[in-house]
Amino acid sequence: MRKANRSATRAHGRQHLTAHQKRELAALAVLPDDQIDTSDIPELPVRAWKDAVRGRFYRPVKQAVSLRLDADVVAWLKKPGKGYQTRANYLLRQQMLAATGKSSR
């Protein structure tokens, strides 16, 4: 079995761009939108977007923190099983949204 070439990839398994690809992207970046040939990727009709949901796959960036909680609170969060940190985040998010007057996603 061959080992994967890890030097050719970066974070999240994406490939590095070649020099040729970088030149092509740079050339496209300076062109006005109306001069870019998009005939091989035509726009979708308006009806295709009627059920679209903005932010459906959005995942907020997580930040590791150290937090001291009362032992009974941690026990309560852990009682239903796996995922106590997710539950704590959900509860805190609900409080944050209520306090700021924003609705949840």
BALOBA-1460 file (C-alpha; in Angstrom, 3 decimals):
// residues 105
<rec num="1" residu="m" x="0.000" y="0.000" z="0.000"/>
<rec num="2" residu="r" x="1.359" y="3.434" z="-0.955"/>
<rec num="3" residu="k" x="1.546" y="6.269" z="1.521"/>
<rec num="4" residu="a" x="-0.409" y="9.406" z="0.705"/>
<rec num="5" residu="n" x="1.643" y="12.327" z="-0.476"/>
<rec num="6" residu="r" x="0.979" y="14.668" z="2.417"/>
<rec num="7" residu="s" x="3.261" y="17.405" z="1.091"/>
<rec num="8" residu="a" x="0.901" y="17.966" z="-1.860"/>
<rec num="9" residu="t" x="-2.014" y="18.773" z="0.405"/>
<rec num="10" residu="r" x="-2.685" y="21.357" z="3.021"/>
<rec num="11" residu="a" x="-5.335" y="21.772" z="5.717"/>
<rec num="12" residu="h" x="-8.626" y="19.988" z="5.039"/>
<rec num="13" residu="g" x="-7.075" y="17.843" z="2.303"/>
<rec num="14" residu="r" x="-7.169" y="20.512" z="-0.407"/>
<rec num="15" residu="q" x="-4.520" y="20.440" z="-3.123"/>
<rec num="16" residu="h" x="-2.044" y="23.281" z="-3.558"/>
<rec num="17" residu="l" x="-2.524" y="25.260" z="-6.752"/>
<rec num="18" residu="t" x="0.039" y="24.833" z="-9.470"/>
<rec num="19" residu="a" x="1.892" y="27.861" z="-10.854"/>
<rec num="20" residu="h" x="-0.205" y="27.595" z="-14.035"/>
<rec num="21" residu="q" x="-3.463" y="27.564" z="-12.050"/>
<rec num="22" residu="k" x="-2.322" y="30.586" z="-10.025"/>
<rec num="23" residu="r" x="-1.564" y="32.503" z="-13.250"/>
<rec num="24" residu="e" x="-5.004" y="31.621" z="-14.673"/>
<rec num="25" residu="l" x="-6.755" y="32.784" z="-11.503"/>
<rec num="26" residu="a" x="-4.752" y="36.014" z="-11.443"/>
<rec num="27" residu="a" x="-5.727" y="36.685" z="-15.077"/>
<rec num="28" residu="l" x="-9.407" y="36.054" z="-14.284"/>
<rec num="29" residu="a" x="-9.281" y="38.290" z="-11.222"/>
<rec num="30" residu="v" x="-8.418" y="41.361" z="-13.298"/>
<rec num="31" residu="l" x="-11.128" y="40.763" z="-15.932"/>
<rec num="32" residu="p" x="-14.511" y="42.488" z="-15.586"/>
<rec num="33" residu="d" x="-17.282" y="39.952" z="-14.899"/>
<rec num="34" residu="d" x="-18.915" y="40.481" z="-18.288"/>
<rec num="35" residu="q" x="-15.684" y="39.410" z="-20.055"/>
<rec num="36" residu="i" x="-15.406" y="36.047" z="-18.261"/>
<rec num="37" residu="d" x="-16.741" y="33.145" z="-20.338"/>
<rec num="38" residu="t" x="-19.226" y="31.264" z="-18.153"/>
<rec num="39" residu="s" x="-21.053" y="29.540" z="-21.001"/>
<rec num="40" residu="d" x="-20.087" y="26.122" z="-19.657"/>
<rec num="41" residu="i" x="-21.723" y="26.980" z="-16.317"/>
<rec num="42" residu="p" x="-24.978" y="28.746" z="-17.161"/>
<rec num="43" residu="e" x="-26.912" y="30.496" z="-14.396"/>
<rec num="44" residu="l" x="-29.736" y="28.620" z="-12.736"/>
<rec num="45" residu="p" x="-33.273" y="29.835" z="-13.377"/>
<rec num="46" residu="v" x="-34.961" y="31.783" z="-10.565"/>
<rec num="47" residu="r" x="-37.252" y="28.830" z="-9.753"/>
<rec num="48" residu="a" x="-34.197" y="26.743" z="-8.854"/>
<rec num="49" residu="w" x="-33.525" y="29.071" z="-5.922"/>
<rec num="50" residu="k" x="-37.085" y="29.171" z="-4.489"/>
<rec num="51" residu="d" x="-36.311" y="26.624" z="-1.724"/>
<rec num="52" residu="a" x="-32.724" y="27.728" z="-1.107"/>
<rec num="53" residu="v" x="-31.741" y="28.298" z="2.512"/>
<rec num="54" residu="r" x="-28.991" y="30.776" z="3.364"/>
<rec num="55" residu="g" x="-26.479" y="29.495" z="5.884"/>
<rec num="56" residu="r" x="-27.761" y="25.918" z="5.921"/>
<rec num="57" residu="f" x="-24.270" y="24.439" z="6.086"/>
<rec num="58" residu="y" x="-22.749" y="27.225" z="8.169"/>
<rec num="59" residu="r" x="-20.872" y="25.997" z="11.221"/>
<rec num="60" residu="p" x="-19.550" y="28.597" z="13.648"/>
<rec num="61" residu="v" x="-15.850" y="28.468" z="14.418"/>
<rec num="62" residu="k" x="-15.258" y="26.666" z="17.697"/>
<rec num="63" residu="q" x="-12.832" y="27.951" z="20.298"/>
<rec num="64" residu="a" x="-11.361" y="25.750" z="23.015"/>
<rec num="65" residu="v" x="-11.809" y="27.244" z="26.468"/>
<rec num="66" residu="s" x="-11.213" y="26.195" z="30.021"/>
<rec num="67" residu="l" x="-14.320" y="26.808" z="32.116"/>
<rec num="68" residu="r" x="-15.004" y="26.010" z="35.756"/>
<rec num="69" residu="l" x="-18.560" y="24.809" z="36.338"/>
<rec num="70" residu="d" x="-20.313" y="23.497" z="39.424"/>
<rec num="71" residu="a" x="-20.042" y="19.695" z="39.669"/>
<rec num="72" residu="d" x="-23.834" y="19.254" z="39.694"/>
<rec num="73" residu="v" x="-24.142" y="21.305" z="36.489"/>
<rec num="74" residu="v" x="-21.544" y="19.129" z="34.733"/>
<rec num="75" residu="a" x="-23.291" y="15.966" z="36.014"/>
<rec num="76" residu="w" x="-26.611" y="17.268" z="34.670"/>
<rec num="77" residu="l" x="-25.069" y="18.046" z="31.266"/>
<rec num="78" residu="k" x="-23.464" y="14.582" z="31.104"/>
<rec num="79" residu="k" x="-26.512" y="12.637" z="32.309"/>
<rec num="80" residu="p" x="-28.165" y="12.158" z="28.859"/>
<rec num="81" residu="g" x="-24.899" y="10.692" z="27.521"/>
<rec num="82" residu="k" x="-22.328" y="11.674" z="24.946"/>
<rec num="83" residu="g" x="-22.279" y="15.286" z="23.781"/>
<rec num="84" residu="y" x="-22.340" y="17.310" z="26.988"/>
<rec num="85" residu="q" x="-20.172" y="20.070" z="25.481"/>
<rec num="86" residu="t" x="-22.557" y="20.364" z="22.540"/>
<rec num="87" residu="r" x="-25.482" y="20.597" z="24.987"/>
<rec num="88" residu="a" x="-23.695" y="23.282" z="26.988"/>
<rec num="89" residu="n" x="-22.970" y="25.238" z="23.797"/>
<rec num="90" residu="y" x="-26.621" y="24.923" z="22.706"/>
<rec num="91" residu="l" x="-27.916" y="26.187" z="26.062"/>
<rec num="92" residu="l" x="-25.459" y="29.081" z="26.097"/>
<rec num="93" residu="r" x="-26.346" y="29.982" z="22.497"/>
<rec num="94" residu="q" x="-30.071" y="30.018" z="23.324"/>
<rec num="95" residu="q" x="-29.410" y="32.375" z="26.248"/>
<rec num="96" residu="m" x="-27.179" y="34.579" z="24.099"/>
<rec num="97" residu="l" x="-29.807" y="34.818" z="21.356"/>
<rec num="98" residu="a" x="-32.554" y="35.580" z="23.867"/>
<rec num="99" residu="a" x="-30.421" y="38.253" z="25.525"/>
<rec num="100" residu="t" x="-29.533" y="39.900" z="22.206"/>
<rec num="101" residu="g" x="-33.032" y="39.615" z="20.759"/>
<rec num="102" residu="k" x="-31.914" y="37.494" z="17.832"/>
<rec num="103" residu="s" x="-33.694" y="34.367" z="16.651"/>
<rec num="104" residu="s" x="-31.976" y="30.995" z="16.298"/>
<rec num="105" residu="r" x="-31.087" y="29.572" z="12.877"/>
